[in-house]
């Protein structure tokens, strides 16, 4: 039996996917959406199980947008090929490296950003704080210190938009192509000055491991595509969540819960990574529904993180919630390789340093959110000092 067909309004889904996802979980948790040409899995346990079944739900997508536009990175490989490249990269982003090497750099860069805005009355928190904090961290991790925060952010957004461009918009694809070209140029420049590269940087680590150059380029593009926009959006988004939930905010300010807990709950509640695509490598049946060979399935993390059978009152932001069953960073072999860096940057640096410097920060206008595959605030006006 084929999954039921569910029609969606793409514009409304991009503005706020959660009402539609709630209805899907209730009425059709496995469904085919013509507008996306994909079968969506919306329940947490289905997603958690299927993401580990790499022989069926394959990340290898030769004709997929990510592979076509960015090259075949480790996220689009399965089995031994994926494990090898992930292991080669691990030295750059392991919890130990993050703690011993990158945390101090994160703190230095974040304090400089805070110094640059200290005398301003109002800022856009996305543009003026979250963006440069995230970008500076990623410049050092990747080794592309020759890119400015603005260049890195624009490149990340161009690739993110490109790989979610299921409607085939030509201008979006052009922006993505320009972004990947700039990254290739930046890599070429840094290869000329290898001696200035930190030995823990991704470019240094992958070169030392002997990874082929086309794979190094693809994996650095992968790191930039997800390693910039997701921390950027999560930093600003967590601040927004706290400022719009004063009772939860007070729990972090008085130490009842940690800043990391506030971030982890935001990542569950708003899911900066809302979806991951898979190619059906073998005909497969789940709960009586048939997945056809070479068809496309979307693992809807944003829906799984609000699964009512897993989380009590999932639409509520609750910083004391147990988020251990959240799938914000994925599951199985493709669990986000940069999770340790993200948790450190956001939960132990960006949030505590911001609120320590500006304890009376407040919203100064609306903060519109957008996206369903990747979700975050577009802008966020705040008043720093009252």
C-alpha positions, 0 to 999 in steps of 0.5 A, a space after each residue: 500500500 502506498 503512503 497517503 498523499 498530503 498536499 501542503 502550501 509551500 509558502 505557509 510551510 516555510 513560514 511555520 511548518 509546525 501546524 502542518 507537521 502536527 496534523 501529519 503526526 495525527 492523521 498521516 505520520 508517513 505520507 507522500 507530499 507531491 510538492 516535495 516529491 518525497 515521503 515524509 516520516 514524522 514520528 520520532 521513533 520511526 525516524 530514529 529507527 530508519 536513520 540507522 538502516 543505511 542499507 535502505 535509507 541511503 545517504 548516497 544520493 548521486 543526483 541529489 542537490 547537495 552532491 550536485 552543487 557541493 560535491 560528494 561529502 561524507 554526509 552523502 556517503 554510507 558504510 566504510 566510505 562514510 566512516 573513514 572520512 568521518 574518522 579523518 575529520 574527527 581530530 578537528 572536532 572531537 570533544 577533546 579538541 573542542 575543549 583543549 583547542 577551540 574553546 579558548 579561541 571561541 571565547 577570545 573571538 566572542 569577547 571581541 564581538 561583544 566589545 564591538 557592540 558594547 557602546 551600541 544601544 540597539 543591534 540586530 542580534 542575528 547580524 551583529 552577534 550570532 553571525 560573527 560569533 558563529 563565523 569566527 569559530 568556523 573560520 578557525 575550525 575549517 582553517 579558512 581564516 582568509 574568509 571574512 565572517 560576512 563571506 563565510 555567512 553568505 557562502 553558508 546561506 547560499 549553499 543551504 538555500 541551494 540544497 533546499 531549492 526543490 523548486 529549481 529557482 535559478 537565482 538560488 542555484 546561482 548564489 549557491 554556485 558562487 558560494 562554492 566557487 569562493 570557498 574553492 578559491 579560499 582553500 586554494 589560497 590557504 594551501 599556499 600558506 600551509 605553515 599558517 594553518 593550525 594543525 587542528 584545523 579541518 584543512 590541516 587534519 584532512 590533508 595530513 590524513 591523505 584525503 583526496 582533494 575533491 573530498 576535502 573540498 566537499 567536506 569543508 563545504 559541508 562544514 560551512 553549510 551546516 556549521 555556520 547557519 545552524 549555530 548562528 540561528 541557534 544562538 539568536 533563536 535561544 536568546 529569543 526563546 529566553 526573552 519571550 519566556 521570562 519564567 524560563 529565562 529566570 531559571 538560567 539567570 539564577 543557575 537553576 538550569 545551565 545555558 546548555 540546557 536552554 540551548 538543548 531545549 531550543 534545539 528540540 523545540 525549534 529544530 534548526 536542522 528540520 529535515 534530512 533527505 534519504 534515497 530508498 536503496 531497497 524496496 521497503 515496507 514500514 507499517 504497511 506502507 511501501 517505499 519504492 526503490 530510488 524514491 526519496 524520503 525525508 526524515 523530519 527531525 522538526 516533527 520528531 522533536 515535537 512528537 506527543 508520544 515522546 515529549 509532554 506538551 512538546 509545543 512548549 519551551 521548557 528549559 527543565 525538560 529532559 531532552 535526551 530523546 531529542 533528535 536535534 543532531 540526528 541519530 545513528 552513523 550520521 549523527 552531527 560530527 560538529 555537535 561537540 563544537 556547537 554545544 561548546 560554542 552556544 551553551 558555554 560561550 555565546 549565551 553566558 558571555 552575552 548575558 553576562 555583558 548585557 544582563 538587561 538585554 530586551 527585544 526591540 521588535 519582531 523576530 520573524 522565523 523562516 524555514 522548514 529544512 533549516 529554521 531560524 530567525 531572519 533578524 532580531 532587533 534587541 536593545 542591549 542596555 536599559 
